[in-house]
């Protein structure tokens, strides 16, 4: 009986919108499309614990306000979305409303997903209905009071949320618009890369200019500014997203997971569209003024760099393609926020592996044998040499990150 | 009683160079492959951190990467009349453990054996006839240079070997090793830079009319993306090489070249910390049915398979064959049987020099960073009337002079006190050594067998080594050391200390892990164990791959040839065996 209910709900949901009906062939096509779209959206990142059944939920998200967990989005009627109609799903994606109008937290990036076209949501929903139903009750709201009170979200939405499907810009090419749709919508790049206001909403006037989450810096991925990706070609962007590595950088941390789960599986034309969109509006890089080479921190940092870093990253900060990230003129290195750099020096980091770049090299941890001052000095040196320019790092910056890491 | 698991297509025993290469090649045939490794999974990112990899106490003194002798060791004796005793700590050689095997802690010197090596018995008989000593049991390999060359090339591309060719398609190349067999192409990477000692040696050798060349190195000269798409870094000459894992992804090993790709293949499974106890055979004794292994919980499992590849270190290859009753055990008295036959080693010689006016900065270096000459190697010189055959690779490859172990002092220096301190300060940076890694030729009484007394913790007999240096090899050692001494003398040191391999084999001091033979390849099942495809005679679905297949050892390091044989076996399985499973050569 439960199964029948599920099927009925699915059919009703589809029949409302698919005027031409669902033939077997269409059903195949729409499910395949939906599968690809869920990959584009990297739904597994929050909805699948590695090694657990697909989309059965439970991935814990640490937010500045407390813990949230990704929901079970399998078609299980009791603990998943088995009883949902398509309109329920459309409301979740476009309005941030769960079943019975319950408001979703912004960790579910509906502020981006609202741009997803209804026809794409239909495909995603059709695909999700084909996944194995898994009974797994997930308490999504693990926030402390008062954040756990969902009515607080009414005000949050008023400030941070603008509902509405993506509208193509007729002035731009079809390719650009596809890129914009993917970046602003399902790709939800801004969830990590756009700075947040005090209550965790996107500062949309600073779209994609870089942000800090859980001591990882998601760098500026616009083509503007000294710390952006202006030097990257469209091919560089495509290669990075496809393989996790290019001649400038290697993905690590949450971005390595994104590449492994999502962007390596994107179609080349979609990656190129993203690159075209991100490269649009590139402005000349303004000259920034580096910290002087004779500054005491720079002198100390240079010596530490020679001893500890130069073997891999090379004495000129060039690194080695696909293996040791280039430090000269790297967006992350030039970012105002040094948190990611401090984090990888203290705790190390491992790149993701893809079929095209299977090496998965690691940055070793130096937290155990470099002091806060050592780390600060070497990073100040790295951030202000070989054309780089960024604010000096202080020992207390390093201390903060060290304590943050210890708390986990 | 072992619990029986569902059958698989292929089991590969040992995930060092040979096993990883074969497993990866066969995985491309869509076969379901299970790789067994007695040690842990090793991985550069997790195991060899640049901030801690250069730990001399842990890796050199305490041998962290080696097999534990408590788990498995060998017994040794010099002659048939002695009772063998077990090695309770590794001395003479260093069997590896974990994925990558001994290929993690090797020095990276990657020679190809010369064309005449593969038909050594025929070649030397043709050239010297009756002069050849009856003491030696030299044999041809059953293969030849033309068959081997493509697989050496495959390995060069996999490992990113850095060097200078001396012979490309028969055209001699200036600056390379002109004694090498004709290569089909140049090395994938140029030679590494040279440090001071090799540079001085090369100048001296050149002045004496020899042709010095950069030693072919698996420590890479530049960043490289290998034939499987794995990225590697450039060697930094850090000096922590032999006995260490590489933190810079610059020393080629299975973990830096093959395994990152192999583990991504869904049809490959690695079973680590699983010790393979024996190969199971059907009642006819003509077919391997799988293997039995013990997991880390002490539980025994039987893993049936269609194809069994044994690619562990030489000792375990031979021991598994003896324990599984594959082939007839060799008996030196009756000179019958093949399993355990033609065990050989390497004959190490050197001349150390102490200078007053030189600073070699000896902490800079790598296991394969250096210059060599080949004028006194193998049969590159006329042995008529010399009373021996064979020779050695002469070279200067200074591995970094590490803080604990490296105290090179002239003979007669007190072992402690202020005179010792003074001599240490005076000599640490002012000494260098010319080595000559020379051939080791097989004899009737050097062989491997199961020990009648000593057993491992599971009750299986240990492997017994019966070995001593043959008279032929000692004469050769004296001769080549004399030649090396001439070069050393021309460099005008204050003092020269020659060391030629004389006397009995002593298992206590480290010499080299270049041990070969015991399950050798050849053209005749009467005096060899595997055919030229590394397929066991009479057991067509069993392959045994490694230096265990070498009938004797030339004056070269073995790893390049072990890897080439692995590619060769994989190629034979892929292109021939899978199409028509059965004996690929019938005699």
HADDOCK unambig.tbl for C-alpha pairs under 7 A between the chains (distance, minus, plus):
assign (segid A and resid 311 and name CA) (segid B and resid 236 and name CA) 6.05 0.50 0.50
assign (segid A and resid 312 and name CA) (segid B and resid 248 and name CA) 6.61 0.50 0.50
assign (segid A and resid 320 and name CA) (segid B and resid 223 and name CA) 6.26 0.50 0.50
assign (segid A and resid 320 and name CA) (segid B and resid 233 and name CA) 6.93 0.50 0.50
assign (segid A and resid 322 and name CA) (segid B and resid 231 and name CA) 6.13 0.50 0.50
assign (segid A and resid 323 and name CA) (segid B and resid 231 and name CA) 6.00 0.50 0.50
assign (segid A and resid 323 and name CA) (segid B and resid 232 and name CA) 6.91 0.50 0.50
assign (segid A and resid 356 and name CA) (segid B and resid 229 and name CA) 6.86 0.50 0.50
assign (segid A and resid 357 and name CA) (segid B and resid 229 and name CA) 6.52 0.50 0.50
assign (segid A and resid 357 and name CA) (segid B and resid 230 and name CA) 6.67 0.50 0.50
assign (segid A and resid 358 and name CA) (segid B and resid 230 and name CA) 5.94 0.50 0.50
assign (segid A and resid 358 and name CA) (segid B and resid 260 and name CA) 5.93 0.50 0.50
assign (segid A and resid 358 and name CA) (segid B and resid 261 and name CA) 6.02 0.50 0.50
assign (segid A and resid 359 and name CA) (segid B and resid 230 and name CA) 5.15 0.50 0.50
assign (segid A and resid 359 and name CA) (segid B and resid 231 and name CA) 5.96 0.50 0.50
assign (segid A and resid 359 and name CA) (segid B and resid 260 and name CA) 5.87 0.50 0.50
assign (segid A and resid 361 and name CA) (segid B and resid 45 and name CA) 6.06 0.50 0.50
assign (segid A and resid 362 and name CA) (segid B and resid 45 and name CA) 4.91 0.50 0.50
assign (segid A and resid 364 and name CA) (segid B and resid 49 and name CA) 5.54 0.50 0.50
assign (segid A and resid 364 and name CA) (segid B and resid 50 and name CA) 6.54 0.50 0.50
assign (segid A and resid 366 and name CA) (segid B and resid 51 and name CA) 6.99 0.50 0.50
